[in-house]
Amino acid sequence: MAEIKNKEDAIKHITFLAHQHNLSIDEISAAITRKTIKSKDPSWLNNLLAYLGGAFIYGGLTLFISMMWDDLGSPARVIITYGSGLVAFVLGIIVLKDERYMRASAPLFLKSAILLPTGMFVFLHEYAQGDDVQLAAMIVFGLLAFQFVGAFAKLQSTSLLFFGYLFWNGALG
């Protein structure tokens, strides 16, 4: 191995190693990002302010939707509640695949665990006939239990298992 004296020599050596071991740019940048993430000292104040900001945004959107709820039609109500929950669930699965964003999966699954049953109940209220609340709860929570436990079987995320267990108990109750 030649002695590396400057930045250009280092880049040449890195390029040589990347070609020799068939490494892609994405793999190299992911390894550098992982090292950067692990070396960062997480400040509790930054985390607190991030969660607080997210709560304000989520609360503001909820307030806005509640103010406009009576003006919305049935499809819009279902899309706003169930669609947002489904998008949060899919985003939670997507961020589980990338180690840089893995910590964002739990809040996304929490949001989906709140919005998905809400959307399903809104759908049943808007489009289904009948007044059997227990049957509606069994259907909604049973489907969500299978969804979250099925995703857990594939992805092995404990937040998926927790919400799957929660929905399973809701369906049994």
OpenMM code with the backbone's topology and positions (N, CA, C; nanometers):
from openmm import Vec3, app, unit

residues = "MET ALA GLU ILE LYS ASN LYS GLU ASP ALA ILE LYS HIS ILE THR PHE LEU ALA HIS GLN HIS ASN LEU SER ILE ASP GLU ILE SER ALA ALA ILE THR ARG LYS THR ILE LYS SER LYS ASP PRO SER TRP LEU ASN ASN LEU LEU ALA TYR LEU GLY GLY ALA PHE ILE TYR GLY GLY LEU THR LEU PHE ILE SER MET MET TRP ASP ASP LEU GLY SER PRO ALA ARG VAL ILE ILE THR TYR GLY SER GLY LEU VAL ALA PHE VAL LEU GLY ILE ILE VAL LEU LYS ASP GLU ARG TYR MET ARG ALA SER ALA PRO LEU PHE LEU LYS SER ALA ILE LEU LEU PRO THR GLY MET PHE VAL PHE LEU HIS GLU TYR ALA GLN GLY ASP ASP VAL GLN LEU ALA ALA MET ILE VAL PHE GLY LEU LEU ALA PHE GLN PHE VAL GLY ALA PHE ALA LYS LEU GLN SER THR SER LEU LEU PHE PHE GLY TYR LEU PHE TRP ASN GLY ALA LEU GLY".split()
positions = [
    Vec3(0.0842, -0.1175, 0.0000),
    Vec3(0.0000, 0.0000, 0.0000),
    Vec3(0.0891, 0.1243, 0.0000),
    Vec3(0.0596, 0.2126, -0.0933),
    Vec3(0.1385, 0.3350, -0.1064),
    Vec3(0.1038, 0.4317, 0.0057),
    Vec3(0.1999, 0.5142, 0.0375),
    Vec3(0.1773, 0.6119, 0.1431),
    Vec3(0.0875, 0.7237, 0.0907),
    Vec3(-0.0086, 0.7597, 0.1710),
    Vec3(-0.1039, 0.8641, 0.1326),
    Vec3(-0.0575, 0.9947, 0.1956),
    Vec3(-0.0264, 1.0943, 0.1085),
    Vec3(0.0296, 1.2192, 0.1568),
    Vec3(-0.0691, 1.3348, 0.1526),
    Vec3(-0.1659, 1.3278, 0.0628),
    Vec3(-0.2599, 1.4385, 0.0509),
    Vec3(-0.3995, 1.3860, 0.0166),
    Vec3(-0.4871, 1.4788, -0.0043),
    Vec3(-0.6280, 1.4455, -0.0288),
    Vec3(-0.6463, 1.3713, -0.1616),
    Vec3(-0.5715, 1.4111, -0.2644),
    Vec3(-0.5838, 1.3471, -0.3958),
    Vec3(-0.5408, 1.2012, -0.3891),
    Vec3(-0.4350, 1.1730, -0.3154),
    Vec3(-0.3897, 1.0346, -0.2989),
    Vec3(-0.4948, 0.9515, -0.2250),
    Vec3(-0.5588, 1.0133, -0.1250),
    Vec3(-0.6628, 0.9426, -0.0502),
    Vec3(-0.7811, 0.9092, -0.1401),
    Vec3(-0.8205, 1.0044, -0.2243),
    Vec3(-0.9329, 0.9791, -0.3160),
    Vec3(-0.8964, 0.8703, -0.4156),
    Vec3(-0.7751, 0.8716, -0.4661),
    Vec3(-0.7309, 0.7657, -0.5585),
    Vec3(-0.7343, 0.6293, -0.4898),
    Vec3(-0.6896, 0.6254, -0.3645),
    Vec3(-0.6884, 0.4992, -0.2897),
    Vec3(-0.8313, 0.4504, -0.2626),
    Vec3(-0.9212, 0.5434, -0.2255),
    Vec3(-1.0606, 0.5062, -0.2018),
    Vec3(-1.1243, 0.4550, -0.3307),
    Vec3(-1.0958, 0.5208, -0.4435),
    Vec3(-1.1488, 0.4775, -0.5727),
    Vec3(-1.0963, 0.3388, -0.6085),
    Vec3(-0.9676, 0.3163, -0.5840),
    Vec3(-0.9091, 0.1849, -0.6106),
    Vec3(-0.9761, 0.0763, -0.5264),
    Vec3(-0.9955, 0.1044, -0.3971),
    Vec3(-1.0604, 0.0061, -0.3091),
    Vec3(-1.2066, -0.0183, -0.3491),
    Vec3(-1.2762, 0.0880, -0.3905),
    Vec3(-1.4163, 0.0725, -0.4313),
    Vec3(-1.4262, -0.0153, -0.5550),
    Vec3(-1.3367, 0.0044, -0.6525),
    Vec3(-1.3391, -0.0794, -0.7729),
    Vec3(-1.2956, -0.2221, -0.7412),
    Vec3(-1.1990, -0.2372, -0.6537),
    Vec3(-1.1471, -0.3690, -0.6197),
    Vec3(-1.2514, -0.4537, -0.5481),
    Vec3(-1.3307, -0.3924, -0.4599),
    Vec3(-1.4302, -0.4661, -0.3812),
    Vec3(-1.5721, -0.4484, -0.4338),
    Vec3(-1.5858, -0.3853, -0.5505),
    Vec3(-1.7155, -0.3676, -0.6166),
    Vec3(-1.8158, -0.2968, -0.5251),
    Vec3(-1.7742, -0.1834, -0.4700),
    Vec3(-1.8603, -0.1038, -0.3824),
    Vec3(-1.9268, 0.0072, -0.4620),
    Vec3(-2.0530, 0.0321, -0.4307),
    Vec3(-2.1242, 0.1411, -0.4973),
    Vec3(-2.1108, 0.2692, -0.4140),
    Vec3(-2.1461, 0.3803, -0.4765),
    Vec3(-2.1400, 0.5096, -0.4075),
    Vec3(-2.2402, 0.5119, -0.2926),
    Vec3(-2.3567, 0.4502, -0.3142),
    Vec3(-2.4584, 0.4463, -0.2089),
    Vec3(-2.4087, 0.3712, -0.0858),
    Vec3(-2.3387, 0.2602, -0.1066),
    Vec3(-2.2866, 0.1837, 0.0066),
    Vec3(-2.1810, 0.2624, 0.0832),
    Vec3(-2.0973, 0.3328, 0.0114),
    Vec3(-1.9929, 0.4130, 0.0765),
    Vec3(-2.0553, 0.5282, 0.1545),
    Vec3(-2.1519, 0.5981, 0.0925),
    Vec3(-2.2141, 0.7107, 0.1633),
    Vec3(-2.2962, 0.6631, 0.2821),
    Vec3(-2.3610, 0.5457, 0.2716),
    Vec3(-2.4367, 0.4926, 0.3853),
    Vec3(-2.3430, 0.4602, 0.5011),
    Vec3(-2.2244, 0.4049, 0.4701),
    Vec3(-2.1283, 0.3729, 0.5761),
    Vec3(-2.0772, 0.5010, 0.6426),
    Vec3(-2.0525, 0.6041, 0.5648),
    Vec3(-2.0062, 0.7307, 0.6217),
    Vec3(-2.1163, 0.7937, 0.7061),
    Vec3(-2.2405, 0.7869, 0.6575),
    Vec3(-2.3530, 0.8441, 0.7319),
    Vec3(-2.3752, 0.7692, 0.8626),
    Vec3(-2.3648, 0.6361, 0.8592),
    Vec3(-2.3799, 0.5578, 0.9834),
    Vec3(-2.2773, 0.5994, 1.0865),
    Vec3(-2.1540, 0.6176, 1.0423),
    Vec3(-2.0491, 0.6577, 1.1359),
    Vec3(-2.0770, 0.7967, 1.1917),
    Vec3(-2.1256, 0.8874, 1.1069),
    Vec3(-2.1575, 1.0231, 1.1516),
    Vec3(-2.2716, 1.0217, 1.2514),
    Vec3(-2.3747, 0.9411, 1.2240),
    Vec3(-2.4899, 0.9338, 1.3146),
    Vec3(-2.4486, 0.8783, 1.4502),
    Vec3(-2.3636, 0.7749, 1.4495),
    Vec3(-2.3210, 0.7155, 1.5759),
    Vec3(-2.2302, 0.8089, 1.6550),
    Vec3(-2.1541, 0.8941, 1.5849),
    Vec3(-2.0614, 0.9826, 1.6562),
    Vec3(-2.1300, 1.1085, 1.7076),
    Vec3(-2.2484, 1.1395, 1.6581),
    Vec3(-2.3193, 1.2588, 1.7052),
    Vec3(-2.3634, 1.2400, 1.8493),
    Vec3(-2.3525, 1.3456, 1.9251),
    Vec3(-2.4006, 1.3438, 2.0622),
    Vec3(-2.5436, 1.3969, 2.0608),
    Vec3(-2.6438, 1.3097, 2.0801),
    Vec3(-2.7817, 1.3587, 2.0730),
    Vec3(-2.8138, 1.4488, 2.1924),
    Vec3(-2.8580, 1.5661, 2.1604),
    Vec3(-2.8936, 1.6606, 2.2642),
    Vec3(-3.0401, 1.6411, 2.3006),
    Vec3(-3.0696, 1.6324, 2.4277),
    Vec3(-3.2072, 1.6096, 2.4706),
    Vec3(-3.2939, 1.7305, 2.4380),
    Vec3(-3.2327, 1.8499, 2.4355),
    Vec3(-3.3092, 1.9700, 2.4029),
    Vec3(-3.3529, 1.9691, 2.2564),
    Vec3(-3.2633, 1.9272, 2.1660),
    Vec3(-3.3002, 1.9176, 2.0248),
    Vec3(-3.4133, 1.8182, 2.0052),
    Vec3(-3.4049, 1.7036, 2.0717),
    Vec3(-3.5109, 1.6033, 2.0596),
    Vec3(-3.6420, 1.6560, 2.1153),
    Vec3(-3.6367, 1.7233, 2.2288),
    Vec3(-3.7576, 1.7779, 2.2897),
    Vec3(-3.8236, 1.8801, 2.1984),
    Vec3(-3.7437, 1.9701, 2.1416),
    Vec3(-3.7981, 2.0717, 2.0526),
    Vec3(-3.8518, 2.0109, 1.9228),
    Vec3(-3.7874, 1.9059, 1.8739),
    Vec3(-3.8369, 1.8390, 1.7529),
    Vec3(-3.9720, 1.7739, 1.7787),
    Vec3(-3.9849, 1.7047, 1.8913),
    Vec3(-4.1129, 1.6423, 1.9239),
    Vec3(-4.2205, 1.7473, 1.9511),
    Vec3(-4.1823, 1.8543, 2.0167),
    Vec3(-4.2776, 1.9611, 2.0442),
    Vec3(-4.3247, 2.0273, 1.9146),
    Vec3(-4.2335, 2.0518, 1.8233),
    Vec3(-4.2701, 2.1083, 1.6940),
    Vec3(-4.3609, 2.0156, 1.6150),
    Vec3(-4.3304, 1.8865, 1.6158),
    Vec3(-4.4158, 1.7896, 1.5488),
    Vec3(-4.5544, 1.7843, 1.6101),
    Vec3(-4.5613, 1.7948, 1.7415),
    Vec3(-4.6921, 1.7931, 1.8088),
    Vec3(-4.7733, 1.9167, 1.7725),
    Vec3(-4.7079, 2.0325, 1.7633),
    Vec3(-4.7789, 2.1543, 1.7233),
    Vec3(-4.8305, 2.1450, 1.5799),
    Vec3(-4.7501, 2.0913, 1.4913),
    Vec3(-4.7933, 2.0768, 1.3517),
    Vec3(-4.9101, 1.9800, 1.3430),
    Vec3(-4.8966, 1.8661, 1.4085),
    Vec3(-5.0029, 1.7663, 1.4070),
    Vec3(-5.1300, 1.8220, 1.4714),
    Vec3(-5.1164, 1.8928, 1.5815),
    Vec3(-5.2325, 1.9537, 1.6473),
    Vec3(-5.2979, 2.0597, 1.5608),
    Vec3(-5.2180, 2.1395, 1.4911),
    Vec3(-5.2729, 2.2417, 1.4026),
    Vec3(-5.3497, 2.1815, 1.2861),
    Vec3(-5.2935, 2.0763, 1.2285),
    Vec3(-5.3650, 2.0089, 1.1197),
    Vec3(-5.4944, 1.9459, 1.1693),
    Vec3(-5.4903, 1.8875, 1.2876),
    Vec3(-5.6107, 1.8273, 1.3446),
    Vec3(-5.7162, 1.9336, 1.3708),
    Vec3(-5.6760, 2.0458, 1.4234),
    Vec3(-5.7702, 2.1551, 1.4479),
    Vec3(-5.8304, 2.2061, 1.3174),
    Vec3(-5.7476, 2.2224, 1.2152),
    Vec3(-5.7965, 2.2690, 1.0856),
    Vec3(-5.8977, 2.1704, 1.0264),
    Vec3(-5.8651, 2.0408, 1.0317),
    Vec3(-5.9557, 1.9400, 0.9773),
    Vec3(-6.0864, 1.9381, 1.0559),
    Vec3(-6.0788, 1.9518, 1.1880),
    Vec3(-6.2022, 1.9514, 1.2678),
    Vec3(-6.2882, 2.0731, 1.2366),
    Vec3(-6.2269, 2.1862, 1.2025),
    Vec3(-6.3040, 2.3044, 1.1664),
    Vec3(-6.3707, 2.2873, 1.0302),
    Vec3(-6.3084, 2.2126, 0.9399),
    Vec3(-6.3612, 2.1955, 0.8051),
    Vec3(-6.4427, 2.0665, 0.7891),
    Vec3(-6.4573, 1.9861, 0.8937),
    Vec3(-6.5159, 1.8523, 0.8854),
    Vec3(-6.6574, 1.8535, 0.8279),
    Vec3(-6.7401, 1.9454, 0.8710),
    Vec3(-6.8788, 1.9489, 0.8240),
    Vec3(-6.8896, 1.9902, 0.6776),
    Vec3(-6.7907, 2.0586, 0.6265),
    Vec3(-6.7928, 2.1015, 0.4867),
    Vec3(-6.7411, 1.9933, 0.3921),
    Vec3(-6.6802, 1.8895, 0.4458),
    Vec3(-6.6232, 1.7835, 0.3632),
    Vec3(-6.7287, 1.6781, 0.3314),
    Vec3(-6.7151, 1.6170, 0.2156),
    Vec3(-6.8018, 1.5059, 0.1796),
    Vec3(-6.7491, 1.3758, 0.2365),
    Vec3(-6.8254, 1.2690, 0.2194),
    Vec3(-6.7859, 1.1380, 0.2734),
    Vec3(-6.6533, 1.0881, 0.2186),
    Vec3(-6.6293, 1.0939, 0.0855),
    Vec3(-6.4984, 1.0461, 0.0375),
    Vec3(-6.3816, 1.1263, 0.0942),
    Vec3(-6.3985, 1.2570, 0.1066),
    Vec3(-6.2903, 1.3402, 0.1602),
    Vec3(-6.2616, 1.3067, 0.3057),
    Vec3(-6.3639, 1.2784, 0.3828),
    Vec3(-6.3434, 1.2413, 0.5237),
    Vec3(-6.2648, 1.1116, 0.5353),
    Vec3(-6.3012, 1.0145, 0.4517),
    Vec3(-6.2311, 0.8856, 0.4559),
    Vec3(-6.0873, 0.9018, 0.4088),
    Vec3(-6.0674, 0.9777, 0.3029),
    Vec3(-5.9318, 0.9959, 0.2490),
    Vec3(-5.8431, 1.0701, 0.3491),
    Vec3(-5.8968, 1.1712, 0.4146),
    Vec3(-5.8165, 1.2474, 0.5108),
    Vec3(-5.7736, 1.1601, 0.6278),
    Vec3(-5.8638, 1.0778, 0.6792),
    Vec3(-5.8294, 0.9976, 0.7969),
    Vec3(-5.7566, 0.8691, 0.7583),
    Vec3(-5.8199, 0.7865, 0.6764),
    Vec3(-5.7590, 0.6574, 0.6429),
    Vec3(-5.6377, 0.6756, 0.5519),
    Vec3(-5.6472, 0.7670, 0.4566),
    Vec3(-5.5356, 0.7890, 0.3646),
    Vec3(-5.4107, 0.8372, 0.4352),
    Vec3(-5.4274, 0.9291, 0.5287),
    Vec3(-5.3108, 0.9777, 0.6042),
    Vec3(-5.2488, 0.8669, 0.6877),
    Vec3(-5.3332, 0.7830, 0.7467),
    Vec3(-5.2815, 0.6709, 0.8246),
    Vec3(-5.2081, 0.5700, 0.7387),
    Vec3(-5.2617, 0.5439, 0.6202),
    Vec3(-5.1969, 0.4492, 0.5293),
    Vec3(-5.0634, 0.5037, 0.4793),
    Vec3(-5.0592, 0.6327, 0.4505),
    Vec3(-4.9333, 0.6948, 0.4077),
    Vec3(-4.8302, 0.6884, 0.5202),
    Vec3(-4.8721, 0.7146, 0.6432),
    Vec3(-4.7796, 0.7068, 0.7566),
    Vec3(-4.7279, 0.5642, 0.7753),
    Vec3(-4.8152, 0.4645, 0.7562),
    Vec3(-4.7739, 0.3247, 0.7697),
    Vec3(-4.6710, 0.2876, 0.6629),
    Vec3(-4.6977, 0.3264, 0.5382),
    Vec3(-4.6046, 0.2958, 0.4289),
    Vec3(-4.4721, 0.3686, 0.4493),
    Vec3(-4.4773, 0.4941, 0.4929),
    Vec3(-4.3532, 0.5667, 0.5208),
    Vec3(-4.2750, 0.5019, 0.6348),
    Vec3(-4.3466, 0.4516, 0.7363),
    Vec3(-4.2791, 0.3811, 0.8447),
    Vec3(-4.2056, 0.2581, 0.7949),
    Vec3(-4.2665, 0.1870, 0.7009),
    Vec3(-4.2003, 0.0689, 0.6431),
    Vec3(-4.0801, 0.1112, 0.5596),
    Vec3(-4.0961, 0.2196, 0.4840),
    Vec3(-3.9857, 0.2662, 0.3987),
    Vec3(-3.8659, 0.3099, 0.4828),
    Vec3(-3.8907, 0.3836, 0.5910),
    Vec3(-3.7772, 0.4309, 0.6707),
    Vec3(-3.7114, 0.3177, 0.7493),
    Vec3(-3.7802, 0.2065, 0.7689),
    Vec3(-3.7156, 0.0925, 0.8346),
    Vec3(-3.6075, 0.0311, 0.7465),
    Vec3(-3.6154, 0.0519, 0.6180),
    Vec3(-3.5186, -0.0066, 0.5253),
    Vec3(-3.3873, 0.0720, 0.5216),
    Vec3(-3.3890, 0.1969, 0.5667),
    Vec3(-3.2702, 0.2810, 0.5640),
    Vec3(-3.2272, 0.3109, 0.7075),
    Vec3(-3.1058, 0.2744, 0.7393),
    Vec3(-3.0578, 0.2864, 0.8773),
    Vec3(-3.0495, 0.4318, 0.9236),
    Vec3(-3.0348, 0.5246, 0.8297),
    Vec3(-3.0244, 0.6652, 0.8669),
    Vec3(-3.1551, 0.7181, 0.9253),
    Vec3(-3.2691, 0.6641, 0.8809),
    Vec3(-3.3988, 0.7160, 0.9216),
    Vec3(-3.4769, 0.6186, 1.0092),
    Vec3(-3.4128, 0.5157, 1.0579),
    Vec3(-3.4816, 0.4101, 1.1319),
    Vec3(-3.5539, 0.4616, 1.2564),
    Vec3(-3.5010, 0.5653, 1.3196),
    Vec3(-3.5634, 0.6190, 1.4419),
    Vec3(-3.6957, 0.6872, 1.4132),
    Vec3(-3.7214, 0.7229, 1.2883),
    Vec3(-3.8468, 0.7896, 1.2527),
    Vec3(-3.9612, 0.6909, 1.2363),
    Vec3(-3.9323, 0.5617, 1.2386),
    Vec3(-4.0379, 0.4632, 1.2131),
    Vec3(-4.1391, 0.4561, 1.3273),
    Vec3(-4.0946, 0.4628, 1.4507),
    Vec3(-4.1879, 0.4515, 1.5638),
    Vec3(-4.2915, 0.5646, 1.5659),
    Vec3(-4.2523, 0.6930, 1.5476),
    Vec3(-4.3562, 0.7962, 1.5419),
    Vec3(-4.4504, 0.7806, 1.4230),
    Vec3(-4.3977, 0.7319, 1.3106),
    Vec3(-4.4848, 0.7109, 1.1949),
    Vec3(-4.5841, 0.5981, 1.2201),
    Vec3(-4.5370, 0.4902, 1.2842),
    Vec3(-4.6292, 0.3811, 1.3163),
    Vec3(-4.7309, 0.4238, 1.4219),
    Vec3(-4.6900, 0.5109, 1.5141),
    Vec3(-4.7846, 0.5636, 1.6128),
    Vec3(-4.8931, 0.6463, 1.5439),
    Vec3(-4.8521, 0.7315, 1.4518),
    Vec3(-4.9494, 0.8117, 1.3782),
    Vec3(-5.0432, 0.7216, 1.2988),
    Vec3(-4.9888, 0.6189, 1.2339),
    Vec3(-5.0748, 0.5297, 1.1562),
    Vec3(-5.1668, 0.4488, 1.2469),
    Vec3(-5.1191, 0.4138, 1.3666),
    Vec3(-5.2033, 0.3383, 1.4595),
    Vec3(-5.3179, 0.4232, 1.5130),
    Vec3(-5.3042, 0.5532, 1.5081),
    Vec3(-5.4137, 0.6419, 1.5487),
    Vec3(-5.5079, 0.6673, 1.4311),
    Vec3(-5.4511, 0.6939, 1.3140),
    Vec3(-5.5328, 0.7347, 1.2004),
    Vec3(-5.6007, 0.6190, 1.1273),
    Vec3(-5.5379, 0.5024, 1.1205),
    Vec3(-5.5992, 0.3910, 1.0480),
    Vec3(-5.7317, 0.3465, 1.1096),
    Vec3(-5.7384, 0.3207, 1.2412),
    Vec3(-5.8700, 0.2839, 1.2945),
    Vec3(-5.9707, 0.3976, 1.2860),
    Vec3(-5.9231, 0.5212, 1.3013),
    Vec3(-6.0133, 0.6348, 1.2873),
    Vec3(-6.0718, 0.6379, 1.1466),
    Vec3(-5.9876, 0.6194, 1.0472),
    Vec3(-6.0344, 0.6179, 0.9092),
    Vec3(-6.1287, 0.5032, 0.8795),
    Vec3(-6.1003, 0.3876, 0.9369),
    Vec3(-6.1894, 0.2733, 0.9152),
    Vec3(-6.3249, 0.2955, 0.9815),
    Vec3(-6.3242, 0.3532, 1.0998),
    Vec3(-6.4520, 0.3833, 1.1660),
    Vec3(-6.5289, 0.4916, 1.0901),
    Vec3(-6.4574, 0.5900, 1.0362),
    Vec3(-6.5235, 0.6919, 0.9557),
    Vec3(-6.5846, 0.6279, 0.8315),
    Vec3(-6.5107, 0.5371, 0.7686),
    Vec3(-6.5630, 0.4664, 0.6516),
    Vec3(-6.6896, 0.3895, 0.6861),
    Vec3(-6.6864, 0.3154, 0.7962),
    Vec3(-6.8041, 0.2385, 0.8370),
    Vec3(-6.9208, 0.3308, 0.8719),
    Vec3(-6.8925, 0.4422, 0.9348),
    Vec3(-6.9988, 0.5365, 0.9704),
    Vec3(-7.0616, 0.5983, 0.8454),
    Vec3(-6.9785, 0.6275, 0.7460),
    Vec3(-7.0285, 0.6943, 0.6266),
    Vec3(-7.0976, 0.5985, 0.5297),
    Vec3(-7.0488, 0.4745, 0.5187),
    Vec3(-7.0955, 0.3881, 0.4105),
    Vec3(-7.1653, 0.2603, 0.4554),
    Vec3(-7.1522, 0.2184, 0.5790),
    Vec3(-7.2100, 0.0905, 0.6211),
    Vec3(-7.3458, 0.1118, 0.6870),
    Vec3(-7.4288, 0.0105, 0.6773),
    Vec3(-7.5599, 0.0124, 0.7417),
    Vec3(-7.5517, -0.0700, 0.8694),
    Vec3(-7.6290, -0.0353, 0.9682),
    Vec3(-7.6311, -0.1122, 1.0919),
    Vec3(-7.5748, -0.0341, 1.2086),
    Vec3(-7.6094, -0.0816, 1.3264),
    Vec3(-7.5678, -0.0123, 1.4487),
    Vec3(-7.4879, -0.1015, 1.5429),
    Vec3(-7.4307, -0.2097, 1.4935),
    Vec3(-7.3572, -0.3011, 1.5800),
    Vec3(-7.2135, -0.2508, 1.5975),
    Vec3(-7.1899, -0.1785, 1.7050),
    Vec3(-7.0595, -0.1178, 1.7302),
    Vec3(-6.9549, -0.2241, 1.7613),
    Vec3(-6.9950, -0.3297, 1.8309),
    Vec3(-6.8996, -0.4350, 1.8665),
    Vec3(-6.8498, -0.5084, 1.7428),
    Vec3(-6.9386, -0.5357, 1.6486),
    Vec3(-6.8969, -0.6007, 1.5246),
    Vec3(-6.8028, -0.5094, 1.4461),
    Vec3(-6.8331, -0.3808, 1.4411),
    Vec3(-6.7457, -0.2855, 1.3719),
    Vec3(-6.6077, -0.2814, 1.4363),
    Vec3(-6.6032, -0.2806, 1.5691),
    Vec3(-6.4743, -0.2783, 1.6394),
    Vec3(-6.3966, -0.4070, 1.6142),
    Vec3(-6.4649, -0.5208, 1.6129),
    Vec3(-6.3964, -0.6478, 1.5851),
    Vec3(-6.3371, -0.6481, 1.4449),
    Vec3(-6.4124, -0.5987, 1.3482),
    Vec3(-6.3629, -0.5951, 1.2101),
    Vec3(-6.2430, -0.5009, 1.1979),
    Vec3(-6.2571, -0.3795, 1.2482),
    Vec3(-6.1508, -0.2796, 1.2352),
    Vec3(-6.0248, -0.3256, 1.3069),
    Vec3(-6.0369, -0.3615, 1.4333),
    Vec3(-5.9177, -0.3980, 1.5097),
    Vec3(-5.8600, -0.5323, 1.4649),
    Vec3(-5.9440, -0.6229, 1.4183),
    Vec3(-5.8929, -0.7501, 1.3661),
    Vec3(-5.8109, -0.7297, 1.2398),
    Vec3(-5.8628, -0.6503, 1.1462),
    Vec3(-5.7872, -0.6224, 1.0238),
    Vec3(-5.6555, -0.5521, 1.0540),
    Vec3(-5.6594, -0.4556, 1.1441),
    Vec3(-5.5363, -0.3841, 1.1781),
    Vec3(-5.4369, -0.4731, 1.2525),
    Vec3(-5.4887, -0.5653, 1.3346),
    Vec3(-5.3982, -0.6592, 1.4023),
    Vec3(-5.3251, -0.7450, 1.2994),
    Vec3(-5.3982, -0.7966, 1.2003),
    Vec3(-5.3323, -0.8766, 1.0961),
    Vec3(-5.2349, -0.7923, 1.0147),
    Vec3(-5.2684, -0.6687, 0.9885),
    Vec3(-5.1800, -0.5808, 0.9124),
    Vec3(-5.0497, -0.5562, 0.9875),
    Vec3(-5.0595, -0.5202, 1.1143),
    Vec3(-4.9381, -0.4870, 1.1902),
    Vec3(-4.8564, -0.6116, 1.2243),
    Vec3(-4.9226, -0.7215, 1.2586),
    Vec3(-4.8476, -0.8435, 1.2898),
    Vec3(-4.7844, -0.9008, 1.1635),
    Vec3(-4.8547, -0.8903, 1.0507),
    Vec3(-4.7955, -0.9347, 0.9242),
    Vec3(-4.6734, -0.8529, 0.8871),
    Vec3(-4.6802, -0.7234, 0.9085),
    Vec3(-4.5638, -0.6386, 0.8821),
    Vec3(-4.4507, -0.6699, 0.9801),
    Vec3(-4.4870, -0.7019, 1.1053),
    Vec3(-4.3837, -0.7395, 1.2029),
    Vec3(-4.3133, -0.8679, 1.1608),
    Vec3(-4.3896, -0.9645, 1.1091),
    Vec3(-4.3295, -1.0911, 1.0671),
    Vec3(-4.2241, -1.0685, 0.9585),
    Vec3(-4.2450, -0.9694, 0.8764),
    Vec3(-4.1506, -0.9409, 0.7683),
    Vec3(-4.0368, -0.8495, 0.8128),
    Vec3(-4.0669, -0.7482, 0.8942),
    Vec3(-3.9689, -0.6437, 0.9235),
    Vec3(-3.9056, -0.6516, 1.0621),
    Vec3(-3.9664, -0.7244, 1.1555),
    Vec3(-3.9122, -0.7443, 1.2899),
    Vec3(-3.8921, -0.6135, 1.3666),
    Vec3(-3.9896, -0.5239, 1.3586),
    Vec3(-3.9846, -0.3998, 1.4349),
    Vec3(-4.0765, -0.4136, 1.5563),
    Vec3(-4.0248, -0.3824, 1.6733),
    Vec3(-4.1028, -0.4031, 1.7949),
    Vec3(-4.2243, -0.3113, 1.8036),
    Vec3(-4.2175, -0.1932, 1.7429),
    Vec3(-4.3346, -0.1059, 1.7456),
    Vec3(-4.4493, -0.1667, 1.6659),
    Vec3(-4.4189, -0.2366, 1.5584),
    Vec3(-4.5227, -0.3072, 1.4828),
    Vec3(-4.5854, -0.4173, 1.5674),
    Vec3(-4.5033, -0.4895, 1.6411),
    Vec3(-4.5553, -0.5947, 1.7272),
    Vec3(-4.6416, -0.5362, 1.8384),
    Vec3(-4.5989, -0.4266, 1.8965),
    Vec3(-4.6757, -0.3627, 2.0029),
    Vec3(-4.8143, -0.3216, 1.9537),
    Vec3(-4.8196, -0.2527, 1.8399),
    Vec3(-4.9493, -0.2085, 1.7891),
    Vec3(-5.0334, -0.3263, 1.7400),
    Vec3(-4.9691, -0.4282, 1.6847),
    Vec3(-5.0431, -0.5479, 1.6467),
    Vec3(-5.1057, -0.6149, 1.7675),
    Vec3(-5.0300, -0.6233, 1.8763),
    Vec3(-5.0823, -0.6804, 2.0006),
    Vec3(-5.1946, -0.5936, 2.0573),
    Vec3(-5.1795, -0.4632, 2.0505),
    Vec3(-5.2815, -0.3714, 2.0971),
    Vec3(-5.4111, -0.3877, 2.0166),
    Vec3(-5.3993, -0.3959, 1.8855),
    Vec3(-5.5186, -0.4133, 1.8027),
    Vec3(-5.5796, -0.5526, 1.8213),
    Vec3(-5.4981, -0.6526, 1.8439),
    Vec3(-5.5492, -0.7874, 1.8681),
    Vec3(-5.6339, -0.7890, 1.9958),
    Vec3(-5.5824, -0.7244, 2.1004),
    Vec3(-5.6596, -0.7170, 2.2244),
    Vec3(-5.7869, -0.6351, 2.2065),
    Vec3(-5.7815, -0.5315, 2.1222),
    Vec3(-5.9016, -0.4544, 2.0931),
    Vec3(-6.0064, -0.5380, 2.0204),
    Vec3(-5.9617, -0.6235, 1.9291),
    Vec3(-6.0554, -0.7089, 1.8571),
    Vec3(-6.1169, -0.8132, 1.9483),
    Vec3(-6.0383, -0.8666, 2.0417),
    Vec3(-6.0914, -0.9669, 2.1342),
    Vec3(-6.1846, -0.9033, 2.2374),
    Vec3(-6.1543, -0.7805, 2.2771),
    Vec3(-6.2334, -0.7141, 2.3799),
    Vec3(-6.3690, -0.6748, 2.3285),
] * unit.nanometer
topology = app.Topology()
chain = topology.addChain("A")
for resn in residues:
    res = topology.addResidue(resn, chain)
    for name in ("N", "CA", "C"):
        topology.addAtom(name, app.Element.getBySymbol(name[0]), res)
